[in-house]
Amino acid sequence: MSGLTRDRLIILAAGLMLSPLCFNSFGIDGDGWGMILSGIRLAETGEYIPSRFPGYPLPEYLFAFATALQIHHLTLYIYNLIVFLFSIGTVLVFYSLLPAFDLNKPLYPALAFLFTPLFIINATGPMDYNVSLFFLITAAKTAINKKYFFSGMMFGLAIASRLSAGPLIIAFIFLIYMSEKEFYLKRSMEFALGILLTSAPFLIVLYYNFGPGFLTYFSDSYPAVSIVTGRLSVRIWGIIGSLFILIILILNLKKVIPLLYVQQGHRVIILFSLIIILLTLIQFFLMPLGSGYLLPMIPFIILIVTKLSGAKQTYLFPLMMFASALLTDIQPSGLTIQGPVINDILTRKLQDYRNSIILDLAKTNHTLNNAIIAGRTAEVLSVHGYLHKNEEPLPENVYDLPGEKEFINLLQKYDRIIILDEAFEAYNDYSDFDVLRLSDRISVYPLKKIKP
């Protein structure tokens, strides 16, 4: 058995070890439930309604295809499994990319990537981050191998999965220019044509739904510095992993500048990686909504850290990431012994418990003329209603958390309104809702107070 085959089998075995996490609900990110619901609607009605702005069409079309397959025993988990397969594929492509960086032991950084806490959490839920990352890494590998048209096709699919991949095109333009100076325009056209071929159909769909506004980002309040710092560090690597990377960088600081003066081919690839990291950070600082936005830079940071590391540090890298996933984390309640992946499992269990209460309330009030206003919880109810439509029918009068006018309309339409969402508490900041809070026909169930 060759070393490459052995390493790939080890990566697959390590991935298989993580696969049971796919069967632990659809995750704690409400956006994932929304993506499943978007896929279900597309499969059932033929109409594509994006789960959220600005649209994530490729994963949602994949979920629609999975829904249409009607694989009874896998329906509950097939959405997670789709993302998981893309995630394992990402690690395998990343492994095959490493020799281009003159790394003699590619297995260890590949396993470090696989065991990165944020990557594990997003590999086992129905979110779009790792799907886009698969196409981005594949685009990088094929661009380095000078297959620019195919690289463009892969990059176009990365954009179709997450529009935030788009600005990373700057790194690819740099790579093509430095690799093909004499034929730069021709190779760039090949790359651009590939992008257009695969991304245009999905971008047209988004234009149909949102108009040209889908190319803009929405504004949101800027989080506290402590939250941004946490999302840049422990939310990605965990506590142990963050400390390990920091120590490696400090111990090998004198190697940073010489790293930029390696032979020409490797220097271009290293600069390409640094540009990817820089562009990802710029996007994040402009809109630091979550650590998932930083996933594109993770494999490239691992590349740089491994390049700086000594042999023993390289061997320790995957062990530190694995330990970081399981041990110690910072939660709103304080420091915990269990790591971010364990906390994610426990939080999903708590979410499932809350969902069971919601479902009981929904079924209890099925015969009443009630409206269930639930924000993201509405999507939980709708997804559950589809997956168990032959077993536990749910009421159709499920709504997203509305604005004041919609609230007033619902009060006129329904006898009583049940609100099942933490988000309703945000309305307490608005005096316009005083009359609504005084209504004896509104019952509020604050979900964050529900504990098993």
C-alpha positions, 0 to 999 in steps of 0.5 A, a space after each residue: 500500500 502506498 503512503 498516499 493511499 494509507 494517509 487517505 484511508 487514515 483521513 477517511 477512518 478519522 472522518 468515520 469516527 466523527 460521522 455519528 455526530 451527523 445524527 444529532 439533530 440539525 444543529 443549533 444554528 437556525 439558518 440550517 433549519 431554514 436551508 432545509 425548509 428552503 430545500 423542502 419547499 423547492 422539492 414540494 412546490 418547484 418554487 425556490 425561496 431562499 432561506 435568508 438574504 442574500 441567498 445560498 442556492 447551491 446547498 439549498 438545491 442539493 437539499 431539494 434533491 435530497 428531499 425528492 429522493 424520498 429515502 425514508 430511513 435517511 430523510 431525517 439525516 440526509 441533509 447533515 450527511 450531504 454536508 458531512 460528505 463535502 467536508 470529508 472531501 474538503 479534507 482529502 482535497 486539502 491533503 492533496 494540495 499540501 505537496 505543492 507547499 513542499 510539506 513532507 508530512 501532509 497527513 498531520 496538517 490534514 488531520 489538524 484541519 479535520 479536528 479543528 472544532 469549528 470545522 467539526 461543528 459545521 461538518 455535522 449540521 446542514 449549513 453552507 460553510 463547508 460546502 462552499 469551502 470544498 469548492 474553494 479548496 478544489 479551485 485553489 488546488 486546480 489553479 495551482 495545477 494551472 487548470 484554470 477553466 476547471 478552477 473557475 468552475 469550482 470557484 463559481 460553485 463556491 460563490 453559488 454556495 456562499 456569495 462571500 466567497 466572491 472577494 477571494 477572487 483577488 487571490 486567484 487573480 494574483 496567482 494566475 498573474 504570477 504563474 502566467 505572466 506572458 499568458 495572463 489575460 488568456 488564462 484569466 479569461 479561461 478562469 472567468 469563463 469557468 466562473 460564469 458557467 457555473 455561478 450564473 444560473 444560481 446568480 440569476 435565481 438570486 436576482 429573480 428573488 432579490 433584484 440587484 440588492 442581493 450583491 449588497 451586504 445587510 447592516 447589523 450592529 457591531 458586536 463587542 470587542 470581546 465577542 469578535 476576539 472570541 470568534 477569531 480564536 476560541 470559537 475556531 480553534 478552541 482554547 487548547 488549539 488557540 494556545 498551541 497556535 500562538 505558542 508555535 507562532 511565538 517560537 517560530 517568529 524568526 522564520 516568518 520573513 524567510 518564509 517569503 523568500 523560499 524558491 519562486 514557485 512556493 513563494 507564490 503559493 504562500 503569498 496566495 494563502 496569505 492573501 486568502 487569509 487577509 481577504 477573509 479577515 477583512 470581510 469578517 471585520 466588516 461584518 463579524 456575524 459569526 466564526 463560520 465566516 472565517 472558515 475559508 482561511 482555516 486550511 491556509 492558516 494551518 498550511 502557514 503554521 505547519 510550514 513554520 513548525 518543526 517536526 515535533 510541533 507538526 506531529 502534535 498539531 492534530 493531537 492538540 486540535 483533537 484535544 481542543 475539540 473535546 476539552 475546555 471551552 468558554 461559554 456565557 456561563 464561564 469556563 467549562 471542562 468539556 470542549 466546543 464540540 461536546 458543548 455543541 452536542 449538549 446544546 443540540 440536545 437542549 434544543 431538541 428538548 425545547 423543540 419537543 415542548 414546542 411540538 407538544 404545544 403545537 399539537 395541543 392547540 391544533 384544534 384551536 384557532 391559534 397562531 403560533 408565532 415563532 421566528 426561526 422556531 417556525 422553521 423547526 416546526 415546518 421541517 418537523 411537520 414535513 419529516 413526520 407528516 404521516 405520523 404527527 400532523 402539525 397545524 398550518 398556522 405557523 408564522 415567522 416572528 412578524 412586525 407590528 402591522 402583521 401582529 395586528 392583522 393576526 390579532 384580528 384573524 385569530 382568537 389567541 396568539 402563542 409566541 414561542 421564541 426568545 427573539 420576542 424579548 427584543 420587542 420589549 425595547 420598542 414602545 410601539 408594542 406596548 398595546 400588544 404586550 397588554 393584550 390578554 390574547 397573547 401568550 409568550 413562552 420564552 424558550 431560553 428559560 426552558 431547561 431539561 
